């Protein structure tokens, strides 16, 4: 962004007065400003004013050129997965798009009166916190998984209507975007855990802290997965084995189920090695009880024969 003429001139005159050779030549006081030591009509003052105008003009020309180049790049760029993900994350709920630009207006309407939004209001309007894009290899179909801040929630119908209108406006001609706004895939764990009775109770509760270390480890593991990231059964087992009070484990079964469009959750399907969640993330909350389901984890004492 171009500086003002005053800013340009000040930078020049400050450097001029600070120069040791100039100080000796003019007998200047380095602690005093340029304006305090040169009159408004002096040759030096007029000279720096002319230079400042020239520099200011050049900076403005460069700004115009930069904006023109940026516009050309934006118009000619072929949208890819990263581009679509960035567009999803910059969606502003409640704000209108500027005509022919794809950018959001800095104003919102309240009682029909345009009001300039604050940075906090703009940030709060960006309701899409997670997004993942998958493009079909055989067609122009694009799957766009999105989620709000709370990974267990989904967007409302009104929010999805607004988001769909936004994507319709900015998407490339010929692309077919399918927006996935489903509740998280449900993860069902079935483990027998050999626990250390010096550290844990038979319920898995910590004797020292009163918490449940295995539950905390599983939750931390799921939280560490990137959105639309792959869940590895082996890595999940490793996280449990590294938990304090866990001596060994037997993996009986790891399963998941997901939303089928128009049908709700399907049946539990075993995860043999790994799986990418259809919704983009996993949850331990059961769709029937609406509570976390740990019924598949059993704590046992085991002695080798």
C-alpha positions as CSV (number, residue, x, y, z in Angstrom):
1,X,0.0,0.0,0.0
2,X,1.4,3.4,-1.0
3,X,2.5,5.8,1.7
4,X,1.3,9.4,1.9
5,X,3.5,12.2,0.6
6,X,4.1,13.3,4.1
7,X,5.3,9.8,5.2
8,X,7.6,9.6,2.2
9,X,9.1,13.0,2.8
10,X,9.6,12.4,6.5
11,X,11.5,9.2,5.8
12,X,13.8,11.1,3.5
13,X,14.4,14.1,5.8
14,X,14.9,11.9,8.8
15,X,17.6,10.0,7.0
16,X,19.1,13.2,5.8
17,X,19.4,14.8,9.2
18,X,20.8,11.5,10.7
19,X,23.6,11.4,8.2
20,X,26.9,12.3,9.9
21,X,28.5,13.9,6.8
22,X,25.4,16.1,6.3
23,X,25.5,17.1,10.0
24,X,29.1,18.3,9.6
25,X,28.4,20.1,6.3
26,X,25.4,22.0,7.5
27,X,26.2,22.2,11.2
28,X,23.0,20.4,12.1
29,X,21.7,19.3,15.5
30,X,21.0,15.6,15.3
31,X,18.4,15.8,18.1
32,X,16.3,18.4,16.1
33,X,13.9,17.7,13.2
34,X,14.5,18.6,9.6
35,X,11.6,21.1,9.7
36,X,13.1,22.8,12.7
37,X,16.4,23.5,10.9
38,X,15.3,24.3,7.3
39,X,12.8,26.9,6.3
40,X,9.7,26.0,4.2
41,X,11.1,27.9,1.2
42,X,14.7,26.5,1.5
43,X,16.2,24.7,-1.5
44,X,16.5,21.5,0.6
45,X,12.9,21.6,1.7
46,X,11.6,22.1,-1.8
47,X,13.9,19.5,-3.2
48,X,12.7,16.8,-0.8
49,X,9.1,17.8,-1.5
50,X,9.6,17.1,-5.2
51,X,11.3,13.8,-4.5
52,X,8.5,12.8,-2.2
53,X,5.9,13.5,-4.8
54,X,7.8,11.4,-7.4
55,X,8.2,8.5,-5.0
56,X,4.5,8.7,-3.9
57,X,3.5,8.6,-7.6
58,X,5.6,5.6,-8.3
59,X,4.3,3.7,-5.2
60,X,0.7,4.3,-6.4
61,X,1.5,3.1,-9.9
62,X,3.0,-0.1,-8.4
63,X,-0.1,-0.6,-6.3
64,X,-2.4,-0.3,-9.3
65,X,-0.1,-2.7,-11.3
66,X,-0.1,-5.2,-8.4
67,X,-3.9,-5.1,-8.1
68,X,-4.3,-5.6,-11.9
69,X,-2.0,-8.6,-11.9
70,X,-3.7,-10.1,-8.8
71,X,-7.1,-9.7,-10.6
72,X,-5.8,-11.4,-13.7
73,X,-4.3,-14.3,-11.7
74,X,-7.6,-14.7,-9.8
75,X,-9.6,-14.8,-13.0
76,X,-7.4,-17.2,-14.8
77,X,-6.6,-19.6,-12.0
78,X,-8.2,-23.1,-12.4
79,X,-9.9,-24.0,-9.0
80,X,-8.4,-27.0,-7.3
81,X,-9.0,-28.8,-4.1
82,X,-7.0,-26.4,-2.0
83,X,-8.7,-23.4,-3.6
84,X,-12.2,-24.9,-2.9
85,X,-11.2,-25.6,0.8
86,X,-10.0,-22.1,1.3
87,X,-13.2,-20.7,-0.2
88,X,-15.2,-22.8,2.2
89,X,-13.3,-21.6,5.2
90,X,-13.7,-18.0,4.2
91,X,-17.5,-18.2,4.0
92,X,-19.1,-15.4,6.0
93,X,-22.6,-16.2,7.2
94,X,-24.9,-13.1,7.0
95,X,-22.7,-11.2,4.6
96,X,-23.4,-10.5,0.9
97,X,-21.0,-10.9,-1.9
98,X,-19.7,-7.9,-3.9
99,X,-20.9,-8.0,-7.5
100,X,-18.6,-9.8,-10.0
101,X,-15.9,-10.3,-7.4
102,X,-16.4,-13.4,-5.2
103,X,-15.4,-11.3,-2.2
104,X,-17.6,-10.5,0.7
105,X,-18.9,-7.0,1.4
106,X,-17.4,-5.4,4.5
107,X,-20.9,-4.2,5.5
108,X,-23.9,-6.0,6.9
109,X,-27.4,-4.7,7.0
110,X,-29.3,-3.9,10.2
111,X,-32.8,-2.7,9.8
112,X,-31.9,-1.9,6.2
113,X,-29.0,0.3,7.2
114,X,-25.5,-0.8,6.0
115,X,-23.1,-1.0,8.9
116,X,-19.3,-1.5,8.6
117,X,-18.4,-4.8,10.3
118,X,-15.7,-5.0,13.0
119,X,-12.9,-7.6,12.7
120,X,-14.6,-9.6,15.5
121,X,-17.9,-9.6,13.7
122,X,-16.2,-10.8,10.5
123,X,-14.4,-13.6,12.3
124,X,-17.6,-14.7,14.1
125,X,-19.4,-14.9,10.7
126,X,-16.8,-17.5,9.5
127,X,-18.8,-20.5,10.7
128,X,-17.0,-23.2,8.7
129,X,-14.0,-24.3,10.8
130,X,-13.2,-27.6,9.0
131,X,-13.3,-28.4,5.3
132,X,-12.1,-31.3,3.2
133,X,-12.4,-31.7,-0.6
134,X,-12.4,-34.9,-2.6
135,X,-12.6,-34.8,-6.4
136,X,-13.9,-37.6,-8.5
137,X,-11.4,-39.0,-11.0
138,X,-14.0,-39.9,-13.5
139,X,-16.3,-36.8,-13.4
140,X,-16.6,-33.2,-12.4
141,X,-18.2,-34.2,-9.1
142,X,-16.6,-32.6,-6.0
143,X,-17.3,-33.8,-2.5
144,X,-17.0,-31.0,0.1
145,X,-17.1,-32.1,3.7
146,X,-17.6,-29.2,6.2
147,X,-18.1,-28.9,10.0
148,X,-18.5,-26.2,12.6
149,X,-16.2,-25.5,15.6
150,X,-17.9,-28.2,17.7
151,X,-17.1,-31.4,15.7
152,X,-20.2,-33.1,17.1
153,X,-22.6,-30.5,15.7
154,X,-23.8,-29.8,12.1
155,X,-25.0,-26.7,10.4
156,X,-28.6,-25.6,10.4
157,X,-30.8,-25.6,7.3
158,X,-30.6,-21.8,7.0
159,X,-26.8,-21.9,7.2
160,X,-26.6,-24.6,4.6
161,X,-28.9,-22.7,2.2
162,X,-26.6,-19.6,2.5
163,X,-23.5,-21.7,2.1
164,X,-24.9,-23.5,-0.9
165,X,-25.8,-20.2,-2.5
166,X,-22.3,-18.9,-1.9
167,X,-20.7,-22.0,-3.5
168,X,-23.0,-21.8,-6.5
169,X,-21.8,-18.2,-7.0
170,X,-18.1,-18.9,-6.9
171,X,-17.7,-22.4,-8.2
172,X,-16.1,-23.1,-11.6
173,X,-18.4,-23.6,-14.5
174,X,-19.0,-27.3,-15.0
175,X,-18.1,-28.4,-11.5
176,X,-20.7,-30.3,-9.5
177,X,-20.2,-29.7,-5.8
178,X,-21.9,-32.1,-3.3
179,X,-21.8,-30.5,0.2
180,X,-21.5,-33.1,3.0
181,X,-23.0,-31.8,6.3
182,X,-23.6,-35.0,8.2
183,X,-23.4,-35.8,11.9
184,X,-20.0,-37.5,12.8
185,X,-19.4,-41.2,12.1
186,X,-20.0,-43.2,15.3
187,X,-17.0,-45.2,16.5
188,X,-17.7,-48.4,18.6
189,X,-14.8,-49.9,20.5
190,X,-14.6,-53.4,21.8
191,X,-11.4,-54.0,23.9
192,X,-10.3,-56.1,26.8
193,X,-7.7,-54.1,28.7
194,X,-5.3,-55.7,31.1
195,X,-5.0,-53.1,33.8
196,X,-2.6,-52.5,36.6
197,X,-4.5,-52.8,39.9
198,X,-1.9,-50.6,41.6
199,X,-3.0,-47.7,39.4
200,X,-6.5,-48.3,38.1
201,X,-9.7,-49.6,39.6
202,X,-11.7,-52.4,37.8
203,X,-13.8,-49.6,36.2
204,X,-10.8,-48.0,34.6
205,X,-10.8,-45.1,37.0
206,X,-7.5,-43.8,38.3
207,X,-6.9,-44.4,42.0
208,X,-4.8,-41.3,42.2
209,X,-6.8,-38.7,40.2
210,X,-10.3,-40.1,39.9
211,X,-10.2,-39.7,36.1
212,X,-10.4,-42.3,33.4
213,X,-7.1,-42.4,31.6
214,X,-8.1,-44.8,28.8
215,X,-11.1,-42.7,27.9
216,X,-8.9,-39.6,27.9
217,X,-6.3,-41.3,25.7
218,X,-9.0,-42.4,23.1
219,X,-10.5,-38.9,23.1
220,X,-7.1,-37.3,22.7
221,X,-6.3,-39.7,19.8
222,X,-9.5,-38.8,18.0
223,X,-8.9,-35.1,18.5
224,X,-5.4,-35.4,17.1
225,X,-6.7,-36.8,13.8
226,X,-7.0,-34.1,11.0
227,X,-10.4,-33.4,9.6
228,X,-11.2,-36.2,7.1
229,X,-8.1,-37.9,8.4
230,X,-7.5,-41.7,8.4
231,X,-8.1,-43.6,11.6
232,X,-5.5,-46.4,12.0
233,X,-6.6,-49.2,14.4
234,X,-2.9,-50.0,15.1
235,X,-2.2,-46.4,16.1
236,X,-5.3,-46.3,18.3
237,X,-4.1,-49.5,20.0
238,X,-0.7,-47.9,20.5
239,X,-2.3,-44.8,22.1
240,X,-4.2,-47.0,24.6
241,X,-1.1,-49.2,25.4
242,X,0.8,-46.0,26.2
243,X,-1.8,-45.0,28.8
244,X,-0.8,-45.1,32.5
245,X,-2.1,-48.2,34.2
246,X,-2.6,-50.3,31.0
247,X,-0.4,-53.4,30.9
248,X,-1.8,-55.1,27.7
249,X,-4.9,-55.3,25.6
250,X,-6.9,-57.5,23.3
251,X,-8.6,-55.9,20.4
252,X,-11.9,-57.6,19.9
253,X,-13.4,-55.3,17.3
254,X,-13.3,-51.6,16.1
255,X,-16.4,-50.6,14.2
256,X,-18.0,-47.5,12.8
257,X,-21.3,-46.4,11.2
258,X,-22.2,-43.3,9.3
259,X,-25.1,-41.3,7.8
260,X,-26.6,-42.7,4.7
261,X,-28.2,-39.9,2.6
262,X,-31.9,-39.8,3.3
263,X,-31.7,-42.8,5.6
264,X,-29.9,-41.9,8.8
265,X,-27.2,-44.0,10.3
266,X,-26.5,-47.4,8.8
267,X,-25.2,-50.6,10.5
268,X,-21.9,-50.9,12.3
269,X,-19.1,-51.9,9.9
270,X,-15.8,-53.4,11.1
271,X,-12.6,-51.4,10.6
272,X,-9.9,-54.0,9.8
273,X,-6.9,-51.7,9.3
274,X,-8.0,-48.1,8.8
275,X,-10.9,-45.9,7.7
276,X,-11.6,-42.3,6.6
277,X,-14.8,-41.0,8.1
278,X,-17.6,-40.3,5.7
279,X,-18.5,-37.2,7.5
280,X,-14.9,-36.1,8.1
281,X,-14.7,-36.9,11.8
282,X,-15.6,-39.6,14.4
283,X,-17.5,-39.4,17.6
284,X,-18.1,-41.7,20.6
285,X,-21.6,-40.4,21.2
286,X,-24.3,-43.0,20.5
287,X,-27.1,-41.9,18.2
288,X,-29.7,-43.6,20.3
289,X,-28.7,-42.7,23.9
290,X,-27.0,-39.4,22.8
291,X,-24.3,-40.2,25.3
292,X,-20.7,-41.5,25.1
293,X,-20.6,-45.3,24.7
294,X,-17.8,-47.1,26.5
295,X,-19.7,-50.3,27.1
296,X,-17.4,-52.2,24.8
297,X,-14.3,-51.7,27.0
298,X,-13.7,-54.3,29.7
299,X,-11.0,-54.2,32.3
300,X,-9.5,-57.5,33.3
301,X,-6.7,-59.0,35.4
302,X,-4.6,-61.4,33.4
303,X,-1.7,-63.6,34.4
304,X,0.3,-65.5,31.9
305,X,0.2,-69.3,32.2
